[in-house]
Amino acid sequence: MKNYAKLLMVSTVFAVSVNAQTKDQMVKSIMDETYQNSQLETLAFELMDDIGPRLVGSPKMQQAHNWAVKRFQNWGIEAENEKWGEWKSWERGPSTIEMILPYAKSIEGTQLAFSPATSTKGLTAEVVMLPLFKNKEEFNTWLPKVKGKLVMVSQYQPSGRPEYNWKEFATPESFEKMKKESAAASEEWRNSITAIGESSRTLNLKLEKAGAAGIVSSYWSRGFGVNKIFSAGTNTIPVVDISLEDYGQLYRMIQHGKTPKLRINVQSKDKGTAPTFNTVAVIKGSQKPDEYVILSAHFDSWDGGTGATDNGTGVITMMEVARILKKYYPNPKRTIVVGLWGSEEQGLNGSRGYVWAHKEKMPKVQAVFNQDNGTGRIANISGQGFLHSYDYVGRWLSAVPKELTKGIETSFPGYPGGGGSDHASFIAAGAPAFMLSSLSWSYGNYTWHTNRDTYDKIIFDDVKSNVATIAILTYMASEDPEKASAERIKMPNNPRTGEPMKWPEVKEPTRKGGFD
């Protein structure tokens, strides 16, 4: 009996030693491949520069899906496009905006997504500014004046300098004065919009119905030379967004009694309705094929830039992780799924569609790793309200080299994410899903949904660190002898109602969108 016990102990020690050696070798292989044979720059060029922005329903979005499937298949990974709905299909063309009076100059700007086109000759019209109103009656009295005009609908910004620039160089008194005046002007503008009973979503349609020739906006992102680029919100007239600098000049001309005139030529194609997809790639599990580790990133983007950091970096990260794992870990214990979701920007539609279509898989999900906020190194991981997440996420993170984890802050068990990115779709279904939040790199001001979200903003060294981290986390989650617990925390009381807060609920995606 003693000899049997001794043999068992020796066998156990040997097995642990072999397992550690295997883990160490895998980590080394992942690190070597990530830093010595990276494909990230090639993937980034092909996706951001060669294909470009990926507006939901657009031909570019479909081109991107097809490209990803082919890429995965070239690496020996099964992949397909799964349909979840359909959307208004619109194809962007060139935009030309010129001031022709009181003198000629080019205007920096572009048409907004889903904007109706002008004729091939363009349109020329005088510019009027949306005034401040005290009530709806004032607005209704003014409204007939927009007929045949280009209407400026954004708040005037007297300074195009971001706050950090003011803080660095202005006197304290000047800085405080600027902030006070800016806050007062913003409040006055909001009160005016509220007084007329409209919103940024409804105002453009109201002006269109009143006979406006077009809409001119300037949605400043509070950084040098940066604007947010979203949807037009009209059915027949074009909508362009122009730089703060040019918008400010037009505004001041009007204030000084001038009547500027613009020539706008924006070309685009309304292509009706298009099917919408998720690209889903699978590396089949060898021991527990019906349990899943899911690599999550949304594929779509707004189209003012090329969607480089929102969310091209997330996409190429997950694709590169899959490539590396297929090369060094071709027979994972659990099935590894890569989901590149469509229409996250319109309400997590792609990931909600996947969860809805694969409800039976959700109790079998070991982990979802989601990335969707820029090009920076992973900086924060929350347990998302899963009671025992510290045990297993901590265990998986312990295998990642310290030079990659030293800057990562964790909070366990945390609270469930109800929206914001695609991990929320899985959390609602009770699947342990984690947002791998990144360092900012001025994401909110300079690249999130802006005209400057382009290839040159990618920090490849940071993206490589994320690739290595996620690849090791995925390997550890796949190899873990235990199924990760999906037990939830007891939700706290809502301070406003005193009632317990509810766990987010699974929602069906918008199956047909873009037409309202």
C-alpha positions as CSV (number, residue, x, y, z in Angstrom):
1,M,0.0,0.0,0.0
2,K,2.9,2.4,0.8
3,N,4.5,1.6,-2.5
4,Y,1.2,2.4,-4.3
5,A,0.9,5.7,-2.5
6,K,4.5,6.6,-3.3
7,L,3.9,5.7,-6.9
8,L,0.8,7.9,-7.0
9,M,2.6,10.8,-5.5
10,V,5.5,10.5,-8.0
11,S,3.0,10.2,-10.9
12,T,1.1,13.3,-9.7
13,V,4.3,15.4,-9.3
14,F,5.4,14.2,-12.8
15,A,2.0,15.2,-14.3
16,V,2.2,18.6,-12.7
17,S,5.7,19.1,-13.9
18,V,4.8,18.1,-17.5
19,N,1.8,20.4,-17.4
20,A,3.9,23.3,-16.2
21,Q,6.4,22.6,-18.9
22,T,3.7,22.5,-21.5
23,K,2.2,25.7,-20.3
24,D,5.5,27.5,-20.2
25,Q,6.4,26.3,-23.7
26,M,3.0,27.4,-25.0
27,V,3.4,30.8,-23.4
28,K,6.9,31.1,-25.0
29,S,5.6,30.1,-28.4
30,I,2.8,32.7,-28.2
31,M,5.2,35.4,-27.1
32,D,7.7,34.5,-29.9
33,E,5.1,34.4,-32.6
34,T,3.4,37.6,-31.4
35,Y,6.7,39.7,-31.4
36,Q,8.8,38.0,-34.1
37,N,6.2,37.0,-36.8
38,S,3.3,39.5,-36.3
39,Q,0.8,39.8,-39.1
40,L,-0.9,42.8,-37.5
41,E,0.3,45.5,-39.9
42,T,-0.7,43.5,-42.9
43,L,-4.1,42.8,-41.5
44,A,-4.5,46.5,-40.6
45,F,-3.6,47.6,-44.1
46,E,-6.0,45.2,-45.7
47,L,-8.9,46.1,-43.4
48,M,-8.4,49.8,-42.8
49,D,-6.7,51.1,-45.9
50,D,-7.7,48.6,-48.6
51,I,-11.3,47.9,-47.6
52,G,-12.0,51.0,-45.5
53,P,-14.9,52.0,-43.3
54,R,-17.5,49.3,-42.5
55,L,-20.9,51.0,-42.1
56,V,-23.6,48.5,-41.4
57,G,-25.4,47.3,-44.6
58,S,-22.8,48.9,-46.9
59,P,-20.9,47.0,-49.7
60,K,-17.7,47.7,-47.7
61,M,-19.1,45.9,-44.7
62,Q,-19.9,42.9,-46.9
63,Q,-16.4,43.1,-48.5
64,A,-14.9,43.0,-45.0
65,H,-16.9,39.9,-44.0
66,N,-15.8,38.1,-47.1
67,W,-12.2,39.1,-46.5
68,A,-12.2,37.8,-42.9
69,V,-13.7,34.5,-43.9
70,K,-11.0,34.0,-46.6
71,R,-8.3,35.0,-44.1
72,F,-9.4,32.5,-41.5
73,Q,-9.7,29.8,-44.1
74,N,-6.2,30.5,-45.4
75,W,-5.0,29.8,-41.8
76,G,-6.9,26.5,-41.8
77,I,-9.7,27.8,-39.6
78,E,-13.3,27.1,-40.4
79,A,-15.3,30.3,-40.9
80,E,-18.6,31.5,-42.3
81,N,-20.9,34.5,-42.4
82,E,-24.0,34.0,-40.2
83,K,-27.0,36.2,-41.2
84,W,-28.8,37.9,-38.3
85,G,-30.9,40.6,-40.2
86,E,-31.0,43.2,-42.9
87,W,-30.3,46.9,-43.1
88,K,-30.6,50.0,-45.3
89,S,-27.7,49.7,-47.7
90,W,-25.8,52.9,-48.5
91,E,-22.5,53.4,-50.4
92,R,-20.4,56.5,-49.7
93,G,-19.0,58.5,-52.6
94,P,-16.9,61.7,-52.7
95,S,-17.9,64.9,-51.0
96,T,-17.0,68.4,-52.2
97,I,-17.9,71.5,-50.2
98,E,-17.0,75.0,-51.3
99,M,-17.7,78.5,-50.2
100,I,-18.4,80.6,-53.3
101,L,-19.5,83.9,-51.6
102,P,-18.3,86.3,-50.3
103,Y,-15.2,84.6,-51.8
104,A,-14.1,81.2,-53.0
105,K,-12.5,78.6,-50.7
106,S,-12.6,74.9,-50.1
107,I,-14.5,73.8,-46.9
108,E,-13.2,70.8,-44.9
109,G,-16.1,68.4,-44.4
110,T,-18.0,65.3,-45.6
111,Q,-21.5,64.0,-46.0
112,L,-22.9,62.1,-43.0
113,A,-23.7,58.4,-43.2
114,F,-26.9,57.6,-45.2
115,S,-27.1,61.1,-46.5
116,P,-29.1,61.5,-49.8
117,A,-26.9,62.6,-52.7
118,T,-27.0,65.8,-54.6
119,S,-27.4,65.8,-58.4
120,T,-24.1,65.3,-60.2
121,K,-23.9,69.1,-60.7
122,G,-24.3,69.6,-56.9
123,L,-26.4,72.3,-55.2
124,T,-25.7,76.0,-54.5
125,A,-27.5,77.8,-51.8
126,E,-27.2,80.6,-49.2
127,V,-26.5,79.6,-45.6
128,V,-28.7,80.5,-42.6
129,M,-28.0,79.8,-38.9
130,L,-30.5,78.1,-36.6
131,P,-31.2,80.9,-34.0
132,L,-31.8,80.5,-30.3
133,F,-35.5,80.2,-29.4
134,K,-37.5,80.8,-26.3
135,N,-40.5,78.7,-27.3
136,K,-42.0,76.7,-30.1
137,E,-44.0,79.6,-31.4
138,E,-40.8,81.5,-32.2
139,F,-39.5,78.4,-34.0
140,N,-42.6,77.9,-36.1
141,T,-42.6,81.6,-37.1
142,W,-39.0,81.4,-38.2
143,L,-39.3,78.0,-39.9
144,P,-40.5,79.2,-43.4
145,K,-37.2,81.1,-43.7
146,V,-35.3,77.9,-44.3
147,K,-36.9,77.2,-47.7
148,G,-34.2,76.8,-50.3
149,K,-31.4,77.4,-47.8
150,L,-28.6,75.4,-46.2
151,V,-29.3,75.4,-42.5
152,M,-26.5,75.4,-39.9
153,V,-27.8,73.3,-37.0
154,S,-24.9,73.0,-34.5
155,Q,-23.8,75.2,-31.6
156,Y,-21.2,77.7,-32.4
157,Q,-17.8,77.0,-30.8
158,P,-15.8,80.2,-30.3
159,S,-12.6,78.2,-29.5
160,G,-11.2,75.2,-31.3
161,R,-8.6,74.6,-28.6
162,P,-9.2,71.5,-26.5
163,E,-9.5,72.0,-22.7
164,Y,-6.1,70.5,-22.0
165,N,-4.5,73.2,-24.3
166,W,-6.2,76.0,-22.4
167,K,-5.2,74.5,-19.1
168,E,-1.5,74.3,-20.1
169,F,-1.1,77.8,-21.4
170,A,-3.9,80.1,-20.2
171,T,-3.8,82.1,-17.0
172,P,-6.0,80.5,-14.3
173,E,-8.4,83.4,-14.6
174,S,-8.7,83.0,-18.4
175,F,-9.1,79.3,-18.1
176,E,-12.0,79.6,-15.6
177,K,-13.6,82.3,-17.7
178,M,-13.5,80.1,-20.8
179,K,-15.1,77.1,-18.9
180,K,-17.8,79.3,-17.4
181,E,-18.7,80.9,-20.7
182,S,-18.6,77.6,-22.6
183,A,-20.9,75.9,-20.0
184,A,-23.4,78.8,-20.2
185,A,-23.4,78.8,-24.0
186,S,-24.0,75.0,-24.1
187,E,-26.9,75.3,-21.6
188,E,-28.5,78.1,-23.6
189,W,-28.3,76.0,-26.8
190,R,-29.8,72.9,-25.0
191,N,-32.6,75.0,-23.6
192,S,-33.4,76.4,-27.0
193,I,-33.6,72.9,-28.6
194,T,-35.8,71.8,-25.7
195,A,-38.0,74.8,-26.0
196,I,-38.9,74.0,-29.6
197,G,-39.8,70.4,-28.8
198,E,-37.2,68.9,-31.1
199,S,-34.0,66.9,-30.6
200,S,-30.9,66.3,-32.7
201,R,-32.6,63.2,-34.1
202,T,-35.8,65.0,-35.2
203,L,-34.6,68.5,-36.1
204,N,-33.2,67.7,-39.5
205,L,-36.4,66.0,-40.7
206,K,-38.4,69.0,-39.5
207,L,-36.1,71.3,-41.6
208,E,-36.4,69.0,-44.6
209,K,-40.2,69.1,-44.5
210,A,-40.0,72.9,-44.3
211,G,-38.1,73.0,-47.6
212,A,-34.5,73.4,-46.6
213,A,-32.0,72.6,-49.4
214,G,-29.6,70.9,-47.1
215,I,-28.2,70.7,-43.6
216,V,-24.8,71.8,-42.4
217,S,-23.6,70.5,-39.0
218,S,-20.3,70.6,-37.0
219,Y,-20.2,68.0,-34.2
220,W,-16.9,68.9,-32.6
221,S,-15.2,66.2,-30.7
222,R,-13.2,68.6,-28.5
223,G,-9.9,67.9,-30.0
224,F,-7.8,69.8,-32.6
225,G,-9.4,69.2,-36.1
226,V,-11.7,66.4,-35.0
227,N,-15.5,65.9,-35.5
228,K,-17.9,63.1,-34.8
229,I,-19.5,61.6,-37.9
230,F,-22.8,59.9,-37.5
231,S,-26.1,59.6,-39.5
232,A,-27.8,62.2,-41.7
233,G,-31.3,61.7,-40.4
234,T,-33.0,63.0,-43.6
235,N,-34.8,61.3,-46.5
236,T,-34.3,63.7,-49.5
237,I,-31.8,66.5,-48.7
238,P,-28.1,66.1,-48.1
239,V,-26.4,66.6,-44.7
240,V,-22.8,67.5,-44.4
241,D,-20.6,67.9,-41.3
242,I,-17.8,70.5,-41.6
243,S,-14.8,71.4,-39.5
244,L,-15.2,73.7,-36.4
245,E,-12.9,76.2,-38.1
246,D,-15.0,76.5,-41.3
247,Y,-18.3,76.4,-39.4
248,G,-17.1,79.1,-37.1
249,Q,-16.2,81.4,-40.0
250,L,-19.6,80.9,-41.6
251,Y,-21.3,81.7,-38.3
252,R,-19.3,84.9,-37.8
253,M,-20.0,86.0,-41.3
254,I,-23.7,85.7,-40.7
255,Q,-23.4,87.5,-37.3
256,H,-21.7,90.4,-39.1
257,G,-24.4,90.7,-41.8
258,K,-22.8,88.7,-44.5
259,T,-24.6,86.0,-46.5
260,P,-22.3,83.2,-47.3
261,K,-23.2,80.9,-50.1
262,L,-22.0,77.2,-50.4
263,R,-21.7,74.8,-53.3
264,I,-22.2,71.2,-52.1
265,N,-21.6,68.1,-54.3
266,V,-22.0,64.8,-52.4
267,Q,-22.3,61.6,-54.2
268,S,-23.6,58.4,-52.7
269,K,-25.8,55.4,-53.7
270,D,-28.9,54.2,-52.0
271,K,-28.7,50.4,-52.6
272,G,-32.0,49.4,-51.0
273,T,-31.7,46.7,-48.4
274,A,-28.8,44.3,-47.7
275,P,-28.5,41.2,-45.5
276,T,-26.4,41.7,-42.4
277,F,-23.9,39.2,-41.0
278,N,-21.5,38.1,-38.3
279,T,-18.3,36.5,-39.3
280,V,-17.8,33.4,-37.1
281,A,-14.7,31.3,-37.1
282,V,-14.2,28.1,-35.1
283,I,-11.3,26.0,-33.9
284,K,-13.0,22.8,-32.8
285,G,-12.3,21.5,-29.3
286,S,-10.7,18.1,-28.9
287,Q,-11.9,17.0,-25.4
288,K,-14.8,19.3,-24.5
289,P,-16.0,20.5,-28.0
290,D,-19.4,21.6,-26.5
291,E,-17.8,24.1,-24.2
292,Y,-16.6,27.4,-25.7
293,V,-14.1,30.2,-25.3
294,I,-15.3,33.1,-27.4
295,L,-13.1,35.9,-28.8
296,S,-15.3,38.9,-29.4
297,A,-14.9,42.2,-31.4
298,H,-17.4,44.2,-33.5
299,F,-16.6,44.4,-37.2
300,D,-18.7,47.4,-38.2
301,S,-17.7,51.1,-37.8
302,W,-19.0,54.6,-38.4
303,D,-17.5,55.9,-41.6
304,G,-16.0,59.3,-41.0
305,G,-12.6,57.6,-40.9
306,T,-11.8,54.0,-41.5
307,G,-12.8,52.5,-38.2
308,A,-9.2,51.9,-37.1
309,T,-9.5,52.0,-33.3
310,D,-13.2,51.5,-33.3
311,N,-13.0,48.6,-33.8
312,G,-10.4,47.6,-36.4
313,T,-7.8,47.1,-33.6
314,G,-10.2,44.7,-31.8
315,V,-10.8,42.8,-35.0
316,I,-7.2,42.3,-36.0
317,T,-6.3,41.4,-32.4
318,M,-8.8,38.6,-32.3
319,M,-7.9,37.4,-35.8
320,E,-4.2,37.4,-34.9
321,V,-4.9,35.5,-31.7
322,A,-6.8,32.9,-33.7
323,R,-3.9,32.6,-36.2
324,I,-1.4,32.1,-33.5
325,L,-3.5,29.5,-31.6
326,K,-4.2,27.6,-34.7
327,K,-0.5,27.4,-35.3
328,Y,0.6,26.3,-31.8
329,Y,-2.6,25.1,-30.2
330,P,-4.5,23.4,-33.1
331,N,-6.4,21.0,-30.9
332,P,-7.7,23.0,-28.0
333,K,-9.4,21.2,-25.2
334,R,-12.5,23.5,-25.6
335,T,-13.8,24.9,-28.8
336,I,-12.5,28.4,-29.6
337,V,-14.9,30.7,-31.4
338,V,-14.0,34.1,-33.0
339,G,-17.1,36.4,-33.4
340,L,-16.7,39.5,-35.5
341,W,-20.1,41.1,-35.0
342,G,-22.1,43.4,-37.3
343,S,-24.0,46.5,-36.2
344,E,-22.6,47.0,-32.7
345,E,-22.9,50.7,-33.3
346,Q,-26.7,50.6,-33.7
347,G,-27.3,48.6,-30.5
348,L,-25.2,45.4,-30.2
349,N,-27.3,43.9,-33.0
350,G,-24.8,41.3,-34.3
351,S,-23.8,39.9,-30.9
352,R,-27.4,39.9,-29.8
353,G,-28.3,38.0,-32.9
354,Y,-25.6,35.4,-32.2
355,V,-26.7,34.9,-28.6
356,W,-30.3,34.7,-29.7
357,A,-29.5,32.1,-32.3
358,H,-27.2,30.1,-30.1
359,K,-29.1,30.1,-26.7
360,E,-28.2,26.5,-26.1
361,K,-24.5,27.3,-26.1
362,M,-24.6,30.1,-23.5
363,P,-24.6,27.8,-20.4
364,K,-21.6,26.0,-21.9
365,V,-19.5,29.2,-22.4
366,Q,-16.3,29.1,-20.5
367,A,-15.4,32.7,-21.1
368,V,-15.9,35.6,-23.6
369,F,-13.1,38.0,-24.1
370,N,-14.2,41.2,-25.7
371,Q,-12.2,44.2,-27.0
372,D,-13.7,47.4,-28.3
373,N,-12.1,50.6,-27.1
374,G,-9.1,51.6,-29.0
375,T,-5.5,50.8,-29.6
376,G,-4.1,50.9,-26.1
377,R,-2.8,48.1,-23.9
378,I,-5.3,46.3,-21.7
379,A,-5.6,48.3,-18.5
380,N,-8.8,47.1,-16.7
381,I,-10.7,43.9,-16.3
382,S,-13.9,43.7,-14.3
383,G,-15.5,40.5,-13.1
384,Q,-18.8,41.8,-14.5
385,G,-20.8,40.5,-11.6
386,F,-19.8,36.9,-11.8
387,L,-19.3,35.9,-8.1
388,H,-16.3,33.6,-8.5
389,S,-14.7,35.4,-11.4
390,Y,-11.6,36.3,-9.3
391,D,-10.8,32.6,-8.9
392,Y,-10.6,31.7,-12.6
393,V,-9.7,35.0,-14.3
394,G,-7.0,35.4,-11.7
395,R,-5.7,31.9,-12.4
396,W,-5.7,32.5,-16.1
397,L,-4.0,35.9,-15.8
398,S,-1.2,34.4,-13.6
399,A,0.2,32.6,-16.7
400,V,0.6,35.9,-18.6
401,P,4.1,37.4,-18.3
402,K,4.4,40.1,-15.7
403,E,5.6,42.7,-18.3
404,L,2.1,42.4,-19.9
405,T,0.0,42.3,-16.7
406,K,1.8,44.9,-14.6
407,G,-0.4,47.7,-15.8
408,I,-3.7,45.8,-15.6
409,E,-6.1,46.7,-12.8
410,T,-8.8,44.2,-11.9
411,S,-12.1,44.6,-10.0
412,F,-13.9,41.5,-8.8
413,P,-16.7,40.5,-8.8
414,G,-17.7,43.9,-10.2
415,Y,-21.2,44.6,-11.7
416,P,-22.7,43.3,-15.0
417,G,-22.3,45.5,-18.0
418,G,-25.7,46.4,-19.5
419,G,-24.5,47.8,-22.8
420,G,-21.7,49.7,-24.3
421,S,-20.1,46.8,-26.1
422,D,-20.8,43.2,-27.2
423,H,-19.7,41.5,-23.9
424,A,-23.0,42.8,-22.5
425,S,-25.0,40.6,-24.9
426,F,-23.4,37.5,-23.4
427,I,-23.6,38.7,-19.8
428,A,-27.3,39.1,-20.2
429,A,-27.4,35.4,-21.2
430,G,-25.4,34.5,-18.1
431,A,-22.2,33.6,-19.9
432,P,-19.0,34.8,-18.2
433,A,-18.0,37.6,-20.5
434,F,-15.3,40.2,-19.9
435,M,-14.4,43.5,-21.4
436,L,-10.7,43.9,-21.8
437,S,-10.6,47.7,-21.4
438,S,-7.7,49.6,-22.9
439,L,-5.6,52.7,-22.2
440,S,-7.2,55.7,-23.7
441,W,-4.7,57.2,-26.2
442,S,-7.2,60.1,-26.3
443,Y,-9.8,57.7,-27.7
444,G,-12.9,59.6,-26.7
445,N,-11.8,62.9,-28.2
446,Y,-9.7,61.9,-31.2
447,T,-10.7,58.6,-32.6
448,W,-14.0,57.4,-31.2
449,H,-16.5,57.9,-34.1
450,T,-14.5,60.6,-35.7
451,N,-13.1,61.7,-39.0
452,R,-9.6,60.9,-37.6
453,D,-10.0,57.2,-36.8
454,T,-7.5,56.0,-39.3
455,Y,-4.6,53.5,-39.6
456,D,-1.9,56.0,-38.4
457,K,-3.6,56.1,-34.9
458,I,-2.8,52.4,-34.3
459,I,-0.1,51.7,-31.7
460,F,1.1,48.3,-32.9
461,D,3.3,47.7,-29.8
462,D,0.3,48.0,-27.6
463,V,-1.9,45.8,-29.9
464,K,0.8,43.1,-29.9
465,S,0.8,43.1,-26.1
466,N,-3.0,42.6,-26.2
467,V,-2.6,39.8,-28.7
468,A,-0.2,37.9,-26.5
469,T,-2.3,38.5,-23.4
470,I,-5.5,37.3,-25.0
471,A,-3.9,34.3,-26.6
472,I,-2.5,33.2,-23.3
473,L,-5.9,33.8,-21.5
474,T,-7.6,31.8,-24.2
475,Y,-5.2,28.9,-23.9
476,M,-5.6,28.9,-20.1
477,A,-9.4,29.1,-20.2
478,S,-9.5,26.3,-22.7
479,E,-7.2,24.1,-20.7
480,D,-8.7,24.7,-17.3
481,P,-9.9,21.4,-15.7
482,E,-12.9,23.2,-14.3
483,K,-15.9,24.8,-15.9
484,A,-15.8,28.5,-15.0
485,S,-18.6,29.4,-12.6
486,A,-21.4,31.6,-13.9
487,E,-22.9,32.2,-10.5
488,R,-24.0,35.8,-10.2
489,I,-23.7,38.3,-7.4
490,K,-26.7,39.3,-5.5
491,M,-27.6,42.6,-7.1
492,P,-27.6,45.7,-4.9
493,N,-30.7,47.9,-4.3
494,N,-31.4,50.7,-6.6
495,P,-30.8,53.9,-4.5
496,R,-33.7,55.6,-6.2
497,T,-36.3,52.9,-5.7
498,G,-34.9,50.8,-2.9
499,E,-35.7,47.8,-4.9
500,P,-33.1,45.2,-5.9
501,M,-31.5,46.0,-9.3
502,K,-32.1,43.4,-12.0
503,W,-29.5,41.5,-14.0
504,P,-29.6,42.6,-17.7
505,E,-32.0,40.7,-19.9
506,V,-31.4,39.0,-23.2
507,K,-32.7,41.1,-26.1
508,E,-33.4,40.2,-29.7
509,P,-31.6,42.4,-32.2
510,T,-33.2,44.9,-34.5
511,R,-33.7,42.6,-37.5
512,K,-34.4,45.4,-40.0
513,G,-32.9,48.8,-39.5
514,G,-31.9,52.1,-41.0
515,F,-35.2,53.1,-42.5
516,D,-36.5,55.4,-39.8
